[in-house]
Amino acid sequence: MSALPVRRPTPLELPCHVDDPDLWFAEAPADLERAKTLCAACPVRRQCLAAALERAEPWGVWGGEIFERGSIVTRKRPRGRPRKDVVAA
C-alpha cells in the first residue's frame, strides 16, 4: 500500500510577514505610509484591523490604519514642533 503525498496548505504571503516587520512600528511618517500601502492588498486586512481594534493596540500599522495611543489616526505627524510658514517680506 503506497502512501499518498501529504498536501500542506500554502501559507498566505502577508506583507507584514515578508517585509521588514519594523516598518509597521516605524517612527517616520513616510515609513508608516509605506506600511499602509503594503497593507492595502493584504487578504486579511479587515480581520487584522478588527482584531487590532478589539485588542486596543496602542501603536503601529494594523489593517492598513495607523494606531497611536490606541486610536486610529489618518497620518502621523513628525516628531518635534511644526515648522512655521515663512512669510515673504
Rosetta silent file (secondary structure, phi, psi, omega in degrees, C-alpha in Angstrom):
SEQUENCE: MSALPVRRPTPLELPCHVDDPDLWFAEAPADLERAKTLCAACPVRRQCLAAALERAEPWGVWGGEIFERGSIVTRKRPRGRPRKDVVAA
SCORE:     score description
SCORE:     0.000 S_00000001
   1 L     0.000  123.191 -178.097    0.000    0.000    0.000 S_00000001
   2 L   -93.195  142.809  179.868    1.557    3.289   -1.072 S_00000001
   3 L   -83.379  139.051  175.789    1.159    6.428    0.970 S_00000001
   4 L   -77.550  144.670  177.830   -0.375    9.453   -0.659 S_00000001
   5 L   -64.418  140.326  179.298    1.723   12.597   -0.524 S_00000001
   6 L   -79.937  125.371  178.375    0.637   14.931    2.229 S_00000001
   7 L   -93.378  118.527 -179.791   -0.638   18.196    0.844 S_00000001
   8 L   -96.032  142.484  178.097    0.290   21.063    3.086 S_00000001
   9 L   -65.833  142.577  177.790   -1.639   24.319    2.980 S_00000001
  10 L   -78.968  124.954  178.863    0.193   27.158    1.310 S_00000001
  11 L   -68.118  145.746  176.388    0.838   29.936    3.811 S_00000001
  12 L   -68.867  141.080  175.397   -0.538   33.329    2.913 S_00000001
  13 L   -91.584   91.278 -179.196    2.093   35.832    1.887 S_00000001
  14 L   -88.593  136.093 -177.655    1.193   38.652    4.211 S_00000001
  15 H   -54.654  -38.253 -178.067    3.115   41.910    3.735 S_00000001
  16 H   -73.861  -10.216  177.599    3.913   42.146    7.445 S_00000001
  17 H  -100.040  -22.796 -177.626    5.434   38.652    7.335 S_00000001
  18 H  -104.255  -22.452  176.676    7.578   39.034    4.203 S_00000001
  19 L   -95.504  179.663  179.372    8.733   42.654    4.552 S_00000001
  20 L   -63.568  115.958 -177.548   10.680   44.219    7.423 S_00000001
  21 H   -62.723  -25.250  178.786    8.384   43.866   10.480 S_00000001
  22 H   -65.738  -20.881 -179.632    9.833   47.050   11.996 S_00000001
  23 H   -59.515  -33.913 -177.068    8.219   49.015    9.164 S_00000001
  24 H   -78.088   -4.450  179.116    4.806   48.570   10.831 S_00000001
  25 H  -131.092   26.317 -176.017    6.107   50.190   14.019 S_00000001
  26 L   -70.525  159.913  174.864    8.323   52.893   12.490 S_00000001
  27 L   -88.978  -33.698 -175.196    8.691   56.412   13.844 S_00000001
  28 L   -74.673  127.904  178.675    8.958   58.122   10.457 S_00000001
  29 H   -55.263  -37.022 -179.639    5.594   59.080    8.941 S_00000001
  30 H   -63.872  -37.759  177.939    6.824   58.126    5.440 S_00000001
  31 H   -66.688  -40.161  178.463    7.612   54.584    6.624 S_00000001
  32 H   -65.524  -37.578  177.223    4.163   54.230    8.182 S_00000001
  33 H   -65.079  -36.457  177.030    2.551   55.399    4.935 S_00000001
  34 H   -64.670  -42.144  177.805    4.557   52.744    3.087 S_00000001
  35 H   -62.013  -42.116  177.793    3.291   50.090    5.521 S_00000001
  36 H   -60.121  -41.871  179.260   -0.288   51.289    4.958 S_00000001
  37 H   -62.987  -42.329  178.597    0.213   50.983    1.197 S_00000001
  38 H   -64.949  -32.673  179.330    1.539   47.437    1.568 S_00000001
  39 H   -70.289  -24.045 -172.553   -1.495   46.540    3.698 S_00000001
  40 L   -54.225  -38.688 -177.655   -3.946   47.696    1.020 S_00000001
  41 L   -98.056    6.859 -176.886   -3.812   44.430   -0.949 S_00000001
  42 L   -68.246  133.323 -177.884   -3.459   42.129    2.079 S_00000001
  43 L   -69.896  -15.441  179.733   -6.028   39.305    2.077 S_00000001
  44 L  -116.404   23.327 -176.554   -6.573   39.571    5.857 S_00000001
  45 H   -55.804  -48.630 -177.014   -6.600   43.373    6.139 S_00000001
  46 H   -65.097  -41.460  178.883  -10.139   43.628    7.521 S_00000001
  47 H   -66.125  -37.765  178.656   -9.626   40.853   10.060 S_00000001
  48 H   -62.593  -45.565  179.729   -6.329   42.413   11.132 S_00000001
  49 H   -63.901  -45.647 -179.769   -7.995   45.793   11.688 S_00000001
  50 H   -60.880  -42.203  179.615  -10.912   44.260   13.601 S_00000001
  51 H   -66.760  -38.891  179.042   -8.551   42.298   15.847 S_00000001
  52 H   -65.069  -39.949  177.281   -6.398   45.377   16.498 S_00000001
  53 H   -65.702  -40.823  179.577   -9.470   47.375   17.499 S_00000001
  54 H   -64.121  -38.943  179.654  -10.624   44.539   19.752 S_00000001
  55 H   -82.314   -8.567 -175.662   -7.197   44.353   21.434 S_00000001
  56 L    55.090   54.128  179.948   -6.959   48.158   21.620 S_00000001
  57 L   -54.069  132.121 -177.246   -3.500   48.105   20.015 S_00000001
  58 L   -76.480  -28.920 -178.098   -1.517   51.067   21.355 S_00000001
  59 E  -165.101  166.562  179.161    0.531   51.799   18.224 S_00000001
  60 E   108.817  178.797  176.654    1.679   50.610   14.812 S_00000001
  61 E  -102.195  123.076 -179.218    0.011   49.903   11.483 S_00000001
  62 E  -134.757  124.645  177.960   -2.758   47.319   11.705 S_00000001
  63 L    60.129   29.392  178.069   -5.151   46.505    8.893 S_00000001
  64 L    81.561   11.359  178.728   -3.897   49.436    6.854 S_00000001
  65 E  -123.277  149.283  177.751   -4.544   52.021    9.582 S_00000001
  66 E   -91.461  126.586  175.558   -2.129   53.866   11.851 S_00000001
  67 E  -104.760  134.003  175.560   -2.757   53.405   15.562 S_00000001
  68 E  -140.280  120.967 -177.112   -1.405   55.935   18.028 S_00000001
  69 L    55.139   38.160  175.721   -2.245   55.714   21.726 S_00000001
  70 L    81.948    1.462  179.779   -4.963   53.165   20.940 S_00000001
  71 E  -119.750  152.415  175.805   -6.781   55.326   18.376 S_00000001
  72 E   -79.757  131.301  175.372   -6.744   55.352   14.593 S_00000001
  73 E  -120.769  146.586 -177.521   -5.104   58.448   13.140 S_00000001
  74 L   -69.185  -36.935  176.523   -5.163   59.406    9.456 S_00000001
  75 L  -155.072  154.113  179.974   -1.469   60.240    9.406 S_00000001
  76 L   -95.217  134.384  176.814    1.321   60.529   11.903 S_00000001
  77 L   -82.001  146.789  176.363    2.935   63.860   12.459 S_00000001
  78 L   -65.048  158.007  178.623    6.721   64.034   12.581 S_00000001
  79 L   -68.841  154.451  177.833    8.325   64.478   15.979 S_00000001
  80 L    94.255 -177.817 -179.190    9.090   67.971   17.198 S_00000001
  81 L   -78.285  145.764  175.478    7.395   71.282   16.662 S_00000001
  82 L   -65.310  148.637  178.142    5.690   72.028   13.360 S_00000001
  83 L   -71.305  142.767  174.639    7.596   74.367   11.063 S_00000001
  84 L   -80.765  142.733  175.796    6.390   77.947   10.901 S_00000001
  85 L   -67.050  136.755  178.865    5.389   79.157    7.470 S_00000001
  86 L   -81.612  123.848 -179.802    7.972   81.505    6.049 S_00000001
  87 L   -95.435  125.130  178.901    6.412   84.890    5.353 S_00000001
  88 L   -72.931  137.931 -179.122    7.856   86.734    2.371 S_00000001
  89 L   -87.629    0.000    0.000    8.842   90.318    3.178 S_00000001
